[in-house]
Amino acid sequence: MQPISVRITEAIKGSGKSQKQIALEVGVTPQAVNRWTRSGIISKENLYQLALKTGTSMEWLLGIDKEPKYGNPFDDVTVDGDCRVQILSTIVPDHVAAYAEMDYDASYLCEGSVHYATKLVGPRTFATEVCGDAMVNNERGGMTFLPGWRLIVDPDAAARPGSYVLAGRKEKREAVFRQLVKEGGLFYLKPLNTQYPLQVLEPDMFICGTVVDVQVTGLF
């Protein structure tokens, strides 16, 4: 089995990104990334972020899977603008709908309400946190989202089958975080935890926004 330090080096090289770029996206120093490639000592949170940013998986980096799978699920989301986003700690569909219709300048945001994304984002992008365990993958491999992790959500980004989205109904004043899938001509909201049911995206529901990035973090 290859040492984890070798796999980290291969993952970064295979992603086509520099150590400096990986450091910026993960939120650590370039020196930290260099230490990972030499010692293989890395926290679970940073390992997840590294897998996400290099398009591999934690299982491959740890030597469980034999082949890497390059390709970040958020790479096909094209956005442009600032790196500052509004923090919305509570996601209520009608509030999000109203927020998405606003035309604001991020420079006017109060410092305490700002989150700095690791990439350029659209003008109405906001940050929120994962709540509950519906998106905690209870099967081996694949994406997972733990409670407290931060989602960067853009109401203007296209939602396609395979996208991770926030969806809800205005009258119920609640939104759910799920993966958008299409089967038999119908769209569904799919939880990654198989203990939760697959839900049809009904006509009275709407997509509040598409997740364009995710960052391991604590609560706001």
C-alpha positions as CSV (number, residue, x, y, z in Angstrom):
1,M,0.0,0.0,0.0
2,Q,1.3,3.5,-0.9
3,P,2.0,5.8,2.0
4,I,-0.7,8.5,2.4
5,S,2.0,11.2,1.7
6,V,2.5,9.7,-1.7
7,R,-1.2,9.6,-2.4
8,I,-1.6,13.2,-1.3
9,T,1.2,14.2,-3.7
10,E,-0.4,12.2,-6.5
11,A,-3.8,13.7,-5.8
12,I,-2.5,17.3,-6.0
13,K,-0.6,16.5,-9.2
14,G,-3.6,14.7,-10.8
15,S,-5.8,17.7,-10.0
16,G,-3.6,20.0,-12.1
17,K,-3.4,22.5,-9.2
18,S,-0.4,23.8,-7.4
19,Q,0.2,23.3,-3.7
20,K,-0.3,27.0,-3.2
21,Q,-3.7,26.8,-4.9
22,I,-4.7,23.8,-2.9
23,A,-3.7,25.6,0.3
24,L,-5.9,28.6,-0.6
25,E,-8.9,26.4,-1.4
26,V,-8.6,24.2,1.7
27,G,-7.9,27.2,3.9
28,V,-4.4,26.3,5.2
29,T,-0.9,27.6,4.5
30,P,1.3,26.3,1.6
31,Q,3.7,25.1,4.3
32,A,1.0,22.9,5.7
33,V,0.3,21.3,2.3
34,N,4.0,20.7,1.9
35,R,4.1,18.9,5.2
36,W,1.2,16.7,4.2
37,T,3.2,15.6,1.1
38,R,6.2,14.8,3.2
39,S,4.8,13.3,6.4
40,G,1.3,12.2,5.5
41,I,0.1,13.7,8.8
42,I,-3.3,15.5,8.1
43,S,-6.5,16.0,10.1
44,K,-9.7,14.3,9.0
45,E,-11.3,17.6,8.2
46,N,-8.4,18.7,6.0
47,L,-8.3,15.2,4.4
48,Y,-11.9,15.6,3.4
49,Q,-11.3,19.1,2.0
50,L,-8.2,17.8,0.1
51,A,-10.2,15.0,-1.4
52,L,-12.9,17.4,-2.4
53,K,-10.6,20.0,-3.9
54,T,-8.5,17.4,-5.8
55,G,-11.5,15.4,-7.0
56,T,-10.4,12.2,-5.4
57,S,-11.9,10.5,-2.3
58,M,-10.9,10.0,1.3
59,E,-11.1,6.3,0.8
60,W,-8.4,6.5,-2.0
61,L,-6.2,8.8,0.0
62,L,-6.3,6.4,2.9
63,G,-5.5,3.4,0.7
64,I,-9.0,1.8,0.9
65,D,-9.9,2.3,-2.8
66,K,-7.4,1.2,-5.5
67,E,-8.1,3.9,-8.1
68,P,-8.6,7.7,-7.7
69,K,-11.7,9.3,-9.3
70,Y,-10.7,12.8,-10.4
71,G,-13.5,15.3,-10.8
72,N,-15.0,17.7,-8.2
73,P,-18.8,17.7,-8.2
74,F,-18.7,21.5,-8.0
75,D,-16.2,22.1,-10.8
76,D,-18.9,22.4,-13.4
77,V,-20.6,25.3,-11.5
78,T,-19.5,28.5,-13.2
79,V,-19.8,31.6,-11.1
80,D,-18.3,35.1,-11.1
81,G,-18.1,38.0,-8.7
82,D,-16.9,38.5,-5.1
83,C,-15.5,36.1,-2.5
84,R,-17.7,37.5,0.3
85,V,-21.1,36.0,0.9
86,Q,-24.0,36.7,3.3
87,I,-24.4,34.2,6.2
88,L,-28.0,32.9,6.5
89,S,-28.2,30.7,9.6
90,T,-31.8,29.8,9.0
91,I,-33.1,28.8,5.5
92,V,-36.8,29.6,5.0
93,P,-37.9,29.4,1.3
94,D,-39.8,32.7,1.1
95,H,-36.9,34.5,2.8
96,V,-34.5,33.0,0.4
97,A,-36.7,33.8,-2.6
98,A,-36.9,37.4,-1.4
99,Y,-33.1,37.5,-0.8
100,A,-32.4,36.0,-4.2
101,E,-34.3,38.9,-5.8
102,M,-32.2,41.5,-3.9
103,D,-29.5,43.4,-5.7
104,Y,-26.9,44.1,-3.1
105,D,-23.2,45.0,-3.1
106,A,-21.2,42.7,-0.8
107,S,-19.1,45.7,0.3
108,Y,-22.0,46.8,2.4
109,L,-22.2,43.6,4.4
110,C,-21.4,43.9,8.1
111,E,-18.2,42.1,9.1
112,G,-20.0,39.7,11.5
113,S,-22.4,38.6,8.8
114,V,-19.8,37.8,6.1
115,H,-18.2,34.5,5.2
116,Y,-15.2,34.5,2.8
117,A,-15.5,31.8,0.2
118,T,-12.5,30.2,-1.3
119,K,-13.6,31.0,-4.9
120,L,-15.4,33.8,-6.7
121,V,-19.2,33.6,-6.2
122,G,-22.2,35.2,-7.7
123,P,-23.7,38.4,-6.3
124,R,-26.6,36.7,-4.5
125,T,-24.7,33.7,-3.1
126,F,-25.1,33.0,0.6
127,A,-23.6,30.6,3.2
128,T,-25.4,28.3,5.5
129,E,-24.7,25.2,7.5
130,V,-25.6,21.5,7.2
131,C,-28.2,20.5,9.8
132,G,-29.3,17.0,10.6
133,D,-27.9,13.7,9.2
134,A,-30.0,13.3,6.0
135,M,-26.9,14.1,3.9
136,V,-24.5,12.0,5.9
137,N,-23.6,9.2,3.5
138,N,-24.2,5.9,5.4
139,E,-22.7,3.8,2.6
140,R,-19.1,3.3,1.8
141,G,-17.5,5.9,-0.5
142,G,-19.0,9.0,-2.2
143,M,-19.9,12.4,-1.0
144,T,-21.0,13.2,2.5
145,F,-22.0,16.3,4.4
146,L,-21.7,16.4,8.2
147,P,-23.7,18.7,10.5
148,G,-22.0,22.1,10.9
149,W,-20.2,22.0,7.6
150,R,-20.7,25.2,5.6
151,L,-22.5,25.3,2.3
152,I,-21.9,28.0,-0.3
153,V,-25.2,28.3,-2.1
154,D,-25.9,30.3,-5.3
155,P,-29.6,31.0,-6.3
156,D,-28.4,31.8,-9.8
157,A,-26.3,28.7,-10.5
158,A,-28.0,26.1,-12.7
159,A,-29.4,23.1,-10.9
160,R,-28.8,19.9,-12.9
161,P,-29.3,16.2,-12.1
162,G,-26.5,15.4,-9.7
163,S,-26.4,18.9,-8.2
164,Y,-26.7,19.5,-4.5
165,V,-29.5,21.9,-3.8
166,L,-31.7,23.6,-1.3
167,A,-35.4,23.1,-2.1
168,G,-38.7,23.9,-0.4
169,R,-42.2,25.2,-0.4
170,K,-43.0,28.8,0.5
171,E,-46.1,28.0,2.5
172,K,-44.2,25.4,4.7
173,R,-41.5,27.9,5.5
174,E,-38.8,25.3,5.4
175,A,-36.1,24.1,3.0
176,V,-34.3,20.8,2.7
177,F,-30.7,20.1,1.5
178,R,-30.6,17.2,-1.0
179,Q,-29.1,16.0,-4.2
180,L,-31.2,16.6,-7.3
181,V,-31.7,13.5,-9.4
182,K,-33.8,12.5,-12.4
183,E,-35.4,9.1,-12.9
184,G,-38.1,8.2,-15.4
185,G,-38.6,11.8,-16.5
186,L,-39.2,13.0,-12.9
187,F,-37.0,15.0,-10.7
188,Y,-36.3,13.8,-7.1
189,L,-34.7,15.2,-4.0
190,K,-32.3,12.4,-2.9
191,P,-30.8,12.2,0.6
192,L,-27.4,10.6,0.9
193,N,-28.5,8.8,4.1
194,T,-30.6,5.8,2.9
195,Q,-32.6,5.9,6.1
196,Y,-34.4,8.9,4.6
197,P,-36.9,8.6,1.7
198,L,-36.5,9.8,-1.8
199,Q,-38.8,12.8,-2.4
200,V,-40.4,13.9,-5.6
201,L,-39.7,17.5,-6.6
202,E,-43.4,18.5,-6.8
203,P,-44.8,21.4,-8.9
204,D,-45.3,23.7,-5.8
205,M,-41.6,23.2,-4.8
206,F,-38.8,25.3,-6.0
207,I,-35.0,25.3,-5.9
208,C,-33.7,27.9,-3.5
209,G,-30.1,27.6,-4.7
210,T,-27.4,25.3,-5.9
211,V,-24.4,24.4,-3.7
212,V,-21.3,25.7,-5.4
213,D,-18.8,24.8,-2.7
214,V,-18.6,23.2,0.7
215,Q,-16.2,23.8,3.6
216,V,-15.5,21.8,6.7
217,T,-16.1,24.1,9.7
218,G,-17.9,24.4,13.0
219,L,-21.1,26.1,13.7
220,F,-21.5,29.8,13.0
